Amino acid sequence: MLTNSIVRIAIISLISVIIFTGCDYNTDENVVPLTSEENEYSKTDSDIHFGIYNELSPLQNYLLYDELIKDFQKVTNLSTSITLRKSYSEIHSLLQDRKLDVAYIYLNESILEDYQENYTIYFTSELQSQMKSIVVVNQNSNINNISDLQNQLFSYTEPNSYNSMAFDQYLEGLGQSKEAFFKNYFYTFYVDESVSVLHSGIVNGVVIDSLNYAILSNHHQESQTKSTDLNFRILLELDSAIKEPVLLMRNDLNDDIKDKVKRYFRHFPDNEKQKTIGTRLHIASFKEEKINDRLINNE
């Protein structure tokens, strides 16, 4: 039964691109997405290697952040390549090897501890709504409380994400472990993948973050292809230790480039186009913040 479900997940992974992106995929020869494990930096003549990681799939992130990167290039006059990865461990490796110049990412505790020698957080995103970990089910399901998910198939995203850890802690508070509580569970690594398998009926519930849920819902509504209706219901909200995405820069980056990057995000959104981009990504503005201040506040 589980093997059949995994096969269905692979098929749904292909369908998910259609569900969430519609027909708005476009490319720009100056915006180069890098998604493979191979180090391709020597192959791109860019001023900035801009990393993005937020538990969405690389393709979904490219589609969502393409306009932001294009606007960033136009305003700063810095050629920019997008670097996309599928997990915390992969983005962590890039930070440790100093292969990113600028990054807009979710951070987990291991990255917070290890990247400080080479990077500084310059901005924290001010979001349009507070980030939470949420458990989502299909609107028409018979699941009305957490106990109804017992002995069901469930989906997490990233094993190291705050969302996964927050829900595990919630279950522990009920005297349960995920191994004992669910019939089975698996990790999709991507919020869009989790939403896709929930939409397909493969799983009965997923735990994701409210920011990506809102972004995907809005993007689906804007999509030119509306052949499917995302008919979901939030079953549970958790006020976890989840942190807003931050923007960091490599410490040895050229000062002139740093100043251009800081000027752009300090004033974002500066016009109607940037307001539209911000609304799409649920970003109200960026708050300047030094890493030392952030770590002191977290102690």
N, C-alpha and C positions, 0 to 999 in steps of 0.2 A: 504493500500500500504506500509506504513512504517512498519507495523507488519510483513508483508511478507519479507521485506528487512532485518529485525532483525533476522528472522529465517534463512535466507540465510547467514547472517553474522556468525551465530553459526556454520553452516556447513563449511563455508570457513575457520573458525578458525582451524578446524581439517586439512583441506587441506594445510594450510599455512606451517605446519611442513614439509610436503613433498616438497613443492615448494622451501623452503629455506635451508633445511638441507640435502636433498638427503638421502644417506644411511650411512653417516659418524658418526652416533651416537655411542658413546662408553662410557664406564664407567671405573672408577678407584676406587677401594675400599678405597683408601686414600683420595679421593676427594668427599666430601659428599655435595650434593646440598640440601639446606634447603629452601623450598618454602612455607610452610604452615604458618598460623598465629600463631600456637602454638609455645611456647618457647621450642626448642629442644636442647638447648646448653648443658644441663646436660647429654644428650644422646651421645654426640660425644667427644671423647678423642682427642682433637686437640690443638696444640699450638696457632693456629691463626684461628679466625672466620673472614673470608674475605668477605665483602659485595660488591656487584656490582649492580649499578642501573644506567640505561641510556636510559630509555623509550623503551627498547626492552623486549620481553616476557621472563620470567624466563628460559624456555626451550631453547630459542634462545641464551640467554646469556651463559647458560651452555655449549652449543655446541661451541660457539665462544671463550670462555675464558678458556675452559678445558686445552688446551695445555699450556697457560700462567701459570695457577696454577700448573700444573704438573712440569713445568720447575722451577717455583719459589720454590716448595717443594724440588726438586733435588738440587738446588744450595744452598738454605739456610738450608736444613735439618730440616725444620719446617713443621710438619703435619698441613694441612690446610683444613678447610671445607668452602665451598662456601655458602654464604647466599644471596638468591635472593628474591626480592619483586616486586610487580606490580605497585607501585605508589610512588610519592613523600611523601605522608602522611605516608605510611607504613615504608619507609626507614627512614623518619624523626623520627618516634616513636622509632625505634631501636637505633638511635643515642642519643635520649634523655635519653633512658634507659641504655645507655653504653653497649649494647649487641654486638657491633661490635668492633673488635680489629683494623682492617684495612679496609678501604673502598675505592673503585674506583668508583666515582659517579659524576653525574651531580648535581649541586647545584642550588636551587632557593633561592629567597631572605629570605623566612621564615627560611630555614635551616641555611643560613649564620648567621642569627641573634641569633639563639637559641643553636647551638651546641658548641660554642666557649669555654665554661668552661671545656668541657670534651675532645675535640679533637683539633688537630692542623693539618693544611695542610702542608705537607712536600714536595709534588711534584705537579706540573701542567703538564699535558701531552702536549708535543710538537707534534702537528698533522702534517700529510703529506699535508694537505690543510686547508685553513681557514674555520672555522665553520660558516654556514649561515642557516637561516630559508628559506625553499624552498617550493613552491607550485608545485605539480607534477600532471600531467594528463596523460591519455593514449596517446601514440604516434599517433594513427589513429583517435583520437577524433576530433570533429569540434570546440573544444575550443582553441582559439588562443590568447585570452587576458582575463583578470580578469572579465570583464563585461559579458563574455560568461558563467561564472559560476553562474550568477544571476538566481534565481529560480531553482537551481539544488541541488542535494543531495551532501553534503560535509562531510569530516571526519577530525577531529582533533585527536591528541593523548591524552596527559594529560592536564586536565584543567589548571593546574598550571605551565605548561612548558613555557619556553621563546618563543618557536615556536608559540604556541597558542596565547599568549599575543601579540607577534609581528604582527601576521596577523590580530588580532582584531584591533590593533592600526592602521594598514594600511587601513583597511576598514573604521575606524573612520575618517581617513584623507580624504577619499572619501565621507564623509558625510553619511556613512552607518553603520548599526550594523549587526552582523551575523544573528540575529533573523529576520530582515527585508530583508536582502540580499538573503539568501538561502531559498530554498523551505523547507529544513530541514537539520539538522546537528547532529552529535553525536560524542562521544569520544570513541576511541578504547583502550586507555591507552598504546598501544604498536605501535611502528613504523612498525614492521612486520605485525601486524594486519591491519593497515591502508593501507599498500602496497598491502596486499592480497585482501581487499575489492575493491581497485582500479583496481587491475588486473582482478577481477571477473566481473567488470562492475557495481557493486552495487552502487558505488559512482562515481561522475564525476571528483572529485579532492580531494587532501589531502594536508595538511601542515605538514611537518616533518623537521628534521634537516639533513643537507648535510652529516654529518659524518656517521650517521646510514644508510643513503641511499647508500653511497659509500661502506660501510661494507657489507650490504646485497647484493648489486650488485656483488661485488667480490666473496662473499660466494656462491652465486647462480651459478656463472660461474665455480667455483671450484667443485661444487657438482657433485657427480657421477650420479645423476638423472637429466637430462636436458630435461624433457618432456614439459616444459613450457618456454617461452621466455618472459623476463621482458621487455616489449616494452613501455617504458615511455618517457615522455618529461618534462623537467623543464620549467614551465610557468613563474615563478617569483622567484627572489632571493632577500632576505631581509637581510640587515646588521643590525641585531638586537643586543640586549645586551647579547646574548647567550654566555656562558662561556665554555671554554674547561673543560673536565672532570679533576677532581683533585684526588690525593691520600692522604688520611688523616689517622692518627693513634690516638688511644686513649692515652690521656696524661699519665695515670697511667700504661701503658703497660711496661712490663719488659724491662729494658735498653738493655740487650743483644739481645732480640728479635727485638727491635727498630733498633739497629745497623745492624742486618742482613737484615731487610727489606730495610733500607736506602741504604745499600751497593748494594743490588740487583737492585733497581730502579735507583740509581745514575749511574750505569754503563750500564744499558739497552739501546740499544742492544749490547751485549758483544761478540756475535758469530753469525754464519750464521743461526743457529736455531732460535735465538732470533730475528734476522732480519726478518726471515720469519714470525714469530709470529707478530712482529710489523707491517709488511706490511699488514697482514690479518686484523689487528685491526686499521690500518691507524695511528699508533703511530710511530713517528720518534725517539723520546727520551722522557725523563722526566726531567723537569727543577725544581731544588730545590727552594722552596719558603715557607717562613714563613707566617702564617695567618695574623699577624699584618701588614706585608708589603703589603699583598694583599688587606686588608681592607683600608689601607691608600691610595693605588693607586686607589681605587674605590670611594673614597670620592670626 
